[in-house]
Amino acid sequence: MRDHREYEAKLRARCRVSGEDYDAVVESVVDAFESDLLDVFCDLKLHLPLKDIAEGVLLAEIKSIVDSVKNSTLPDIKALFKKELKMNMGESDGAARVLD
């Protein structure tokens, strides 16, 4: 949501400088989606037809999805790396050390 607010603030500043109409320049969240994808999302996730969805509801649902963690748990990264990460230190290329 912070990125969205920053985007809006920058866009408003640009419109003030250029004299453009903010409403003519800004793209709505609904218009930013591929229509078929948004239709399916509203139907399956929100259980409402697209025509009944307010932009704020859509933004809130997207924020909820982005802010959530799978299964509400964070893995123990240190233990996972210790167990799973294998590095070939004889390789001079950093990416190849991990990928090989």
C-alpha positions in Angstrom: 0.0 0.0 0.0 2.9 2.3 0.7 4.1 1.9 -2.9 0.6 2.8 -4.2 0.5 5.9 -2.0 4.0 6.9 -3.3 2.9 6.3 -6.9 -0.2 8.5 -6.4 1.9 11.3 -4.7 4.4 11.2 -7.6 1.7 11.2 -10.2 -0.1 14.2 -8.5 3.2 16.1 -8.4 3.8 15.4 -12.0 0.3 16.6 -12.9 0.8 19.8 -10.9 4.0 20.6 -12.8 2.7 19.6 -16.2 -0.8 20.9 -15.8 -2.3 17.5 -16.7 -5.6 16.4 -15.2 -4.8 13.7 -12.5 -8.0 11.7 -13.2 -7.1 11.6 -16.9 -3.6 10.3 -16.2 -4.1 7.8 -13.3 -4.9 4.2 -14.1 -7.3 2.5 -11.8 -6.5 -0.8 -10.2 -9.3 -2.5 -12.1 -7.9 -1.2 -15.4 -4.4 -2.4 -14.5 -5.6 -6.1 -14.5 -6.2 -8.3 -17.5 -10.0 -8.4 -17.6 -10.4 -12.2 -17.7 -8.0 -12.6 -14.7 -9.8 -10.0 -12.7 -13.2 -11.6 -13.5 -12.0 -15.0 -12.2 -10.3 -13.5 -9.2 -13.5 -11.6 -8.2 -15.6 -14.7 -8.7 -13.4 -17.2 -6.9 -11.7 -15.2 -4.2 -14.3 -12.4 -3.4 -17.4 -14.3 -4.4 -18.8 -11.2 -6.1 -19.2 -10.2 -9.7 -16.7 -7.6 -11.0 -19.3 -4.9 -11.4 -20.0 -5.0 -7.6 -16.3 -4.7 -6.6 -15.1 -1.3 -5.3 -11.5 -0.4 -6.0 -10.8 -0.1 -2.2 -12.0 -3.7 -1.7 -9.8 -4.9 -4.4 -6.8 -3.1 -3.0 -7.5 -4.4 0.5 -7.7 -8.0 -0.8 -4.4 -7.7 -2.8 -2.7 -6.2 0.3 -4.0 -9.1 2.4 -2.6 -11.6 -0.1 0.8 -9.9 -0.4 1.1 -9.4 3.3 0.3 -13.0 4.2 2.8 -15.8 4.6 2.2 -19.3 3.3 0.6 -21.4 6.1 1.1 -18.5 8.5 4.7 -19.6 9.3 8.1 -18.5 8.3 10.7 -21.2 7.7 13.9 -21.3 9.8 16.1 -19.9 7.0 19.4 -20.7 8.9 18.5 -24.3 9.4 17.2 -24.7 5.9 20.4 -23.2 4.4 22.5 -25.4 6.7 20.7 -28.5 5.6 20.0 -27.8 1.9 22.6 -25.3 0.6 25.6 -26.9 -1.0 28.4 -24.7 -2.4 31.3 -25.7 -4.6 34.0 -23.4 -3.3 36.4 -24.5 -6.0 34.2 -22.7 -8.6 35.3 -19.1 -9.2 31.9 -17.9 -10.4 29.6 -17.0 -7.5 26.4 -18.2 -9.2 28.0 -21.4 -10.4 29.1 -22.2 -6.8 25.5 -22.4 -5.8 23.9 -23.7 -9.0 26.2 -26.6 -9.7 
